[in-house]
Amino acid sequence: MAHIIDGKKIAAATRAEIAERAKKLTEETGIVPGLAVVIVGEDPASKVYVRNKKKACEEAGFYSRVIELSEDTPEAELLSRLEEIKADPKIHGILVQLPLPPQIDPDKVIAAIPPEKDVDAFHPENVGHIMIGDYRFLPCTPAGVMKMLETEGIEVRGKNCVVIGRSNIVGKPMAMLLMHADGTVTICHSKTKNLAEITRRADILVSSVGKAGFVTADMVGEGAVVIDVGMNRNAEGKLCGDVDFAAVSEKASAITPVPGGVGVMTITMLLENTVRAAEAAAGRA
C-alpha cells in the first residue's frame, strides 16, 4: 500500500514558516504583506477559491483585499481597476481569478499585472524567468508539488518524470521545475500515442488532465510516486482527482490524495510568493 503524502500537514508547517516571516517583516520594517484578488462574475468554484485565499492571508497575518466585479464588466474597466490596485503601496501581490468572462482577454489582463506583483507567475516575463531557471516567483501548483516532493525526501535527480497535461498553469511549468531539479521529463497530452506505455515507465507521475479516474492502475509502474493535481467531481458529486486512488495505491510507493493533497499546497505557495514580493519591496530579496 502506498505512503499517502499529507498535503494538509506539509501546508500547515509551511504556512507557519510564512506567518513567521510576515511577522518579522512587519515588526522590523512596518510592511505587512498585502495580496489583492480580483474576481469577475459568479463562478461558484472561483468564489470558493477566493474565500479560501482571503482566509489563508488573514491567518498568515497578511493584508488582504478582494475586488468583486460583475459578470458583464467590460475589459477596459477591469484594466482600469488593475491600474488603481497596482498603485496601492499596501499591495505586494495581485492575482485575477481565472476563468474570465468571454468579453475579457486573459492575456491582456495578465500582461497588465506588474511582474514584481504577479504572484501567480503567469506574466510572460516571469514565465521566461522560469524557463531559464532564474525566477522571482514560481507558479503556485507546480511549486506546491515540488515542495511536497522535497519535504517527503523524494529525489527527482535522474528519475524518469512523466507529466500528463500541457497547460500553461500546471503542465508546462511542472515539466520545467522537474527538469531544473535534474529529472528526465516527458510531457504527455491528448494527442500522445501509447500513453500507458509511457506512464508505466515513470518513477514520478504527475497528472493534471482534469478527468476523474483518468489514471488507472495499469498506467502506473510498481513503486512509482503518483502526484494527482486533478480537482474533479465524480458521478456522485464527490470531490476527486485524476487518479483511481484505491487501485493505484496498491502499486504506487507514494501518492497524493484528493482532497488533502496538492490543492492545499497551491494556496500555500501563493502565500510564499506574496511574502517574497513584500520582502523584495522592503529591499530584502
C-alpha positions as CSV (number, residue, x, y, z in Angstrom):
1,M,0.0,0.0,0.0
2,A,1.4,3.4,-1.0
3,H,2.5,6.0,1.5
4,I,0.0,8.9,1.5
5,I,1.6,12.3,1.1
6,D,-0.2,14.5,3.5
7,G,-0.7,17.9,1.8
8,K,-2.5,19.3,4.8
9,K,0.4,18.6,7.2
10,I,3.0,20.0,4.8
11,A,0.9,23.0,4.1
12,A,0.4,23.7,7.8
13,A,4.1,23.6,8.5
14,T,4.9,25.8,5.5
15,R,2.2,28.3,6.4
16,A,3.6,28.6,9.9
17,E,7.0,29.5,8.5
18,I,5.5,32.0,6.1
19,A,3.5,33.6,9.0
20,E,6.7,33.9,11.0
21,R,8.4,35.6,8.0
22,A,5.5,38.0,7.7
23,K,5.5,38.8,11.4
24,K,9.3,39.5,11.4
25,L,9.0,41.7,8.3
26,T,6.2,43.7,9.8
27,E,8.0,44.1,13.2
28,E,11.3,45.2,11.6
29,T,10.1,47.3,8.6
30,G,6.4,48.1,9.3
31,I,5.5,46.4,6.0
32,V,2.5,44.0,6.1
33,P,2.5,41.6,3.1
34,G,-0.6,42.5,1.0
35,L,-2.5,40.5,-1.6
36,A,-5.3,41.7,-3.9
37,V,-7.5,39.2,-5.5
38,V,-9.9,40.2,-8.3
39,I,-12.8,38.1,-9.3
40,V,-15.1,38.8,-12.2
41,G,-18.5,37.0,-12.3
42,E,-20.3,34.4,-10.1
43,D,-18.4,31.2,-10.9
44,P,-19.0,29.1,-7.8
45,A,-15.6,27.3,-7.8
46,S,-13.8,30.7,-8.2
47,K,-15.8,32.1,-5.3
48,V,-14.7,29.2,-3.1
49,Y,-11.1,29.7,-4.1
50,V,-11.2,33.4,-3.4
51,R,-12.7,32.8,0.0
52,N,-10.0,30.3,0.9
53,K,-7.3,32.7,-0.3
54,K,-8.6,35.5,1.8
55,K,-8.9,33.2,4.9
56,A,-5.3,31.9,4.4
57,C,-4.0,35.5,4.1
58,E,-5.6,36.6,7.3
59,E,-4.3,33.5,9.2
60,A,-0.8,34.3,8.0
61,G,-1.0,37.9,9.2
62,F,-1.3,39.4,5.7
63,Y,-3.4,42.3,4.5
64,S,-6.0,41.0,2.1
65,R,-8.2,42.9,-0.4
66,V,-10.9,41.2,-2.6
67,I,-12.3,43.1,-5.6
68,E,-15.6,41.6,-6.9
69,L,-16.8,42.7,-10.3
70,S,-19.9,41.7,-12.2
71,E,-20.0,39.1,-15.0
72,D,-20.7,41.9,-17.6
73,T,-17.7,44.0,-16.6
74,P,-16.0,45.5,-19.7
75,E,-12.4,44.6,-20.3
76,A,-11.4,48.3,-20.1
77,E,-13.0,48.6,-16.7
78,L,-11.0,45.6,-15.3
79,L,-7.8,47.0,-16.7
80,S,-8.6,50.4,-15.1
81,R,-9.2,48.7,-11.8
82,L,-5.8,46.9,-12.1
83,E,-4.1,50.3,-12.6
84,E,-5.6,51.5,-9.4
85,I,-4.7,48.3,-7.5
86,K,-1.1,48.2,-8.6
87,A,-0.5,51.8,-7.5
88,D,-1.6,50.8,-3.9
89,P,1.6,50.6,-1.8
90,K,-0.1,48.2,0.6
91,I,-0.5,45.6,-2.2
92,H,2.6,43.4,-3.0
93,G,0.8,40.7,-4.9
94,I,-2.0,40.8,-7.4
95,L,-4.0,38.0,-9.0
96,V,-7.0,37.9,-11.2
97,Q,-9.1,34.7,-10.6
98,L,-9.5,32.7,-13.8
99,P,-11.5,31.8,-15.8
100,L,-12.7,35.3,-17.0
101,P,-15.9,36.1,-18.9
102,P,-15.6,35.9,-22.8
103,Q,-15.5,39.7,-23.3
104,I,-12.2,39.9,-21.4
105,D,-8.9,38.7,-22.9
106,P,-7.0,36.9,-20.1
107,D,-3.6,37.6,-21.9
108,K,-4.2,41.4,-21.7
109,V,-5.1,41.1,-18.1
110,I,-2.1,39.0,-17.2
111,A,0.2,41.4,-19.1
112,A,-1.3,44.4,-17.1
113,I,0.0,43.0,-13.8
114,P,3.5,44.2,-12.9
115,P,5.9,41.2,-13.0
116,E,7.1,42.0,-9.5
117,K,3.5,41.7,-8.2
118,D,2.5,38.8,-10.4
119,V,2.2,36.2,-7.6
120,D,0.6,33.6,-9.9
121,A,3.7,33.8,-12.1
122,F,1.7,34.0,-15.3
123,H,3.2,37.2,-16.7
124,P,5.3,36.5,-19.9
125,E,8.4,38.0,-18.2
126,N,8.0,35.6,-15.2
127,V,7.3,32.7,-17.5
128,G,10.6,33.4,-19.3
129,H,12.5,33.5,-16.0
130,I,11.0,30.1,-15.1
131,M,12.2,28.7,-18.4
132,I,15.8,29.7,-17.7
133,G,15.7,28.8,-14.1
134,D,16.2,32.3,-12.8
135,Y,12.9,33.2,-11.2
136,R,11.4,35.5,-8.6
137,F,8.2,33.5,-8.3
138,L,7.1,30.0,-9.2
139,P,3.6,29.0,-10.4
140,C,1.7,28.0,-7.3
141,T,0.6,24.5,-8.1
142,P,3.8,23.2,-9.6
143,A,5.7,24.9,-6.7
144,G,3.4,23.1,-4.3
145,V,4.2,19.7,-5.9
146,M,8.0,20.4,-5.7
147,K,7.6,21.4,-2.0
148,M,5.8,18.1,-1.3
149,L,8.5,16.0,-3.0
150,E,11.2,17.9,-1.2
151,T,9.5,17.5,2.2
152,E,9.0,13.8,1.7
153,G,12.6,13.3,0.7
154,I,11.7,12.1,-2.8
155,E,14.7,12.6,-5.1
156,V,14.0,14.0,-8.6
157,R,17.5,13.9,-9.9
158,G,18.0,11.2,-12.5
159,K,14.4,10.0,-12.3
160,N,12.0,9.4,-15.2
161,C,9.3,12.0,-14.7
162,V,6.1,12.0,-16.7
163,V,3.6,14.9,-16.7
164,I,0.1,14.3,-18.2
165,G,-1.2,17.7,-19.3
166,R,0.4,20.7,-21.0
167,S,-1.5,23.7,-19.7
168,N,0.3,27.0,-19.1
169,I,-0.8,26.9,-15.5
170,V,0.3,23.4,-14.5
171,G,1.7,21.1,-17.1
172,K,4.3,23.2,-18.8
173,P,5.8,24.8,-15.7
174,M,5.6,21.5,-13.8
175,A,7.8,20.0,-16.5
176,M,10.3,22.9,-16.3
177,L,10.6,22.6,-12.5
178,L,11.2,18.9,-12.7
179,M,13.8,19.5,-15.4
180,H,15.5,22.2,-13.2
181,A,15.7,19.5,-10.5
182,D,17.6,17.2,-12.9
183,G,14.6,14.9,-13.7
184,T,14.3,13.4,-17.2
185,V,10.9,14.7,-18.3
186,T,8.3,13.5,-20.7
187,I,5.1,15.6,-21.3
188,C,2.0,13.7,-22.4
189,H,-1.3,15.1,-23.7
190,S,-4.5,14.3,-25.6
191,K,-2.6,13.5,-28.8
192,T,0.0,11.2,-27.1
193,K,0.1,7.7,-28.6
194,N,0.6,4.6,-26.4
195,L,0.1,6.8,-23.2
196,A,0.0,3.8,-20.8
197,E,3.4,2.5,-22.1
198,I,5.0,5.9,-21.3
199,T,3.3,6.4,-17.9
200,R,4.3,2.9,-16.8
201,R,8.0,3.9,-17.1
202,A,7.6,6.9,-14.8
203,D,9.4,7.0,-11.5
204,I,7.4,10.1,-10.8
205,L,4.0,10.6,-12.5
206,V,2.1,13.9,-12.3
207,S,-1.4,14.1,-13.7
208,S,-3.2,17.4,-14.4
209,V,-5.8,16.5,-17.0
210,G,-8.9,17.3,-15.1
211,K,-10.7,14.0,-15.7
212,A,-12.0,11.9,-12.8
213,G,-10.4,8.4,-12.7
214,F,-8.3,9.0,-15.8
215,V,-5.1,7.4,-14.4
216,T,-5.8,3.7,-13.8
217,A,-3.6,1.1,-12.1
218,D,-2.5,-0.4,-15.5
219,M,-0.9,3.0,-16.3
220,V,1.3,3.0,-13.3
221,G,4.6,1.1,-12.7
222,E,5.3,-0.7,-9.5
223,G,6.8,1.7,-6.9
224,A,6.1,4.9,-8.8
225,V,5.4,8.2,-7.0
226,V,2.0,9.5,-8.1
227,I,1.0,13.2,-7.8
228,D,-2.6,13.9,-8.5
229,V,-3.3,17.6,-9.4
230,G,-6.8,16.9,-10.6
231,M,-9.8,18.6,-8.9
232,N,-13.0,16.9,-10.3
233,R,-16.4,15.7,-9.3
234,N,-17.4,12.1,-9.8
235,A,-20.9,10.9,-10.7
236,E,-22.0,11.2,-7.1
237,G,-20.8,14.8,-7.0
238,K,-17.9,13.9,-4.7
239,L,-14.5,15.7,-5.0
240,C,-11.9,13.5,-6.6
241,G,-8.7,13.7,-8.6
242,D,-7.5,12.3,-11.9
243,V,-6.2,9.1,-10.3
244,D,-8.1,6.0,-9.4
245,F,-6.8,6.3,-5.9
246,A,-7.8,2.9,-4.4
247,A,-6.4,0.9,-7.3
248,V,-3.3,3.0,-7.9
249,S,-2.4,3.0,-4.2
250,E,-1.8,-0.8,-4.4
251,K,1.0,-0.2,-6.9
252,A,2.5,3.2,-6.1
253,S,5.1,3.8,-3.4
254,A,3.7,7.2,-2.6
255,I,0.6,9.1,-3.7
256,T,-1.2,12.3,-3.0
257,P,-4.9,12.2,-2.0
258,V,-7.8,14.5,-3.3
259,P,-8.8,16.4,-1.3
260,G,-5.9,16.9,1.1
261,G,-3.1,16.8,-1.3
262,V,-1.9,19.3,-3.9
263,G,-4.9,21.6,-3.6
264,V,-4.0,22.9,-0.1
265,M,-0.4,23.4,-1.3
266,T,-1.4,25.7,-4.1
267,I,-2.7,28.5,-1.8
268,T,0.3,27.9,0.5
269,M,2.7,28.7,-2.3
270,L,0.6,31.8,-3.2
271,L,1.3,33.0,0.3
272,E,5.0,32.2,-0.2
273,N,5.1,34.3,-3.4
274,T,3.3,37.2,-1.6
275,V,5.6,37.3,1.4
276,R,8.6,37.1,-1.1
277,A,7.2,40.1,-3.0
278,A,6.8,42.1,0.2
279,E,10.3,41.2,1.3
280,A,11.6,42.4,-2.1
281,A,9.6,45.6,-1.7
282,A,11.4,46.1,1.6
283,G,14.8,45.6,0.0
284,R,15.2,42.1,1.4
285,A,15.0,40.0,-1.8
